[in-house]
């Protein structure tokens, strides 16, 4: 179906005719200085009276400009849009401890953030029909990407994240509170927060317990994922020894958050475990919204705009060039 987005533009159609017939002719004083360009304008007005084709071309040009300004467009057949989906907020820890290289990725030792980017990026790509948001937190929390269906943008923002962007400490309470704030105005939604961290709360304006009360009040389900190996072998002056790089992890807090909000606590000691966790999150029941339809739109304004340009060039070639030859 063809339609104009702004059909009211055509009320300006008679404007040139009104200006032509209602504007009084300019009075030229005998003592006025004669300027050659004024003679040219007078000749143009005289030509419009003696050459009907010039007025016709100018009228068609004006009509073409108005047609382009009215935004003509072609509406395609209505297409059904998937009404099922989830709303998942992803909160990623960017504190200094995320640079510990205790994770294996394709046979190579990498830091925790690199592993999260790799596995979480694949999880984002599979979220067709879901709305995703992205929060980064360290000394404080900030919203990097609001809720959107644009998965590629969310994934790109995740890939561009760097350690130390918002400090070195960990504000788990601020991250949870910010997610609750974004969910607060939503009604038909899962209200799921996936919280990826590798430590304990050491910063922020809100304590985790305060944020937990908010999450429980607004029915936000939190899935804490603790990232980091439990044992690595390091070289020291006395030889190799085994250390626990996740000794600062606050496991009781993570479990309490999951139990209170109805979520589930996960422990990601390796890349394989993190991938299994995301597969479990895939099984979350989607919310069925009201059915929607989308009609594709194709803009057509460039056709009348091109016609107006051609008419302007034609007028210039047929009128102004002969005048210049006569008065050159």
Beta strands, then each sheet from edge to edge (+ up, - down):
strand 1: 2-4
strand 2: 72-81
strand 3: 84-85
strand 4: 87-93
strand 5: 103-105
strand 6: 108-110
strand 7: 131-137
strand 8: 141-148
strand 9: 192-197
strand 10: 221-227
strand 11: 232-236
strand 12: 239-243
strand 13: 266-268
strand 14: 287-288
strand 15: 292-299
sheet 1: 1+ 2- 15+
sheet 2: 3+ 14-
sheet 3: 8+ 7- 4- 9- 10- 13-
sheet 4: 5+ 6-
sheet 5: 11+ 12-
end
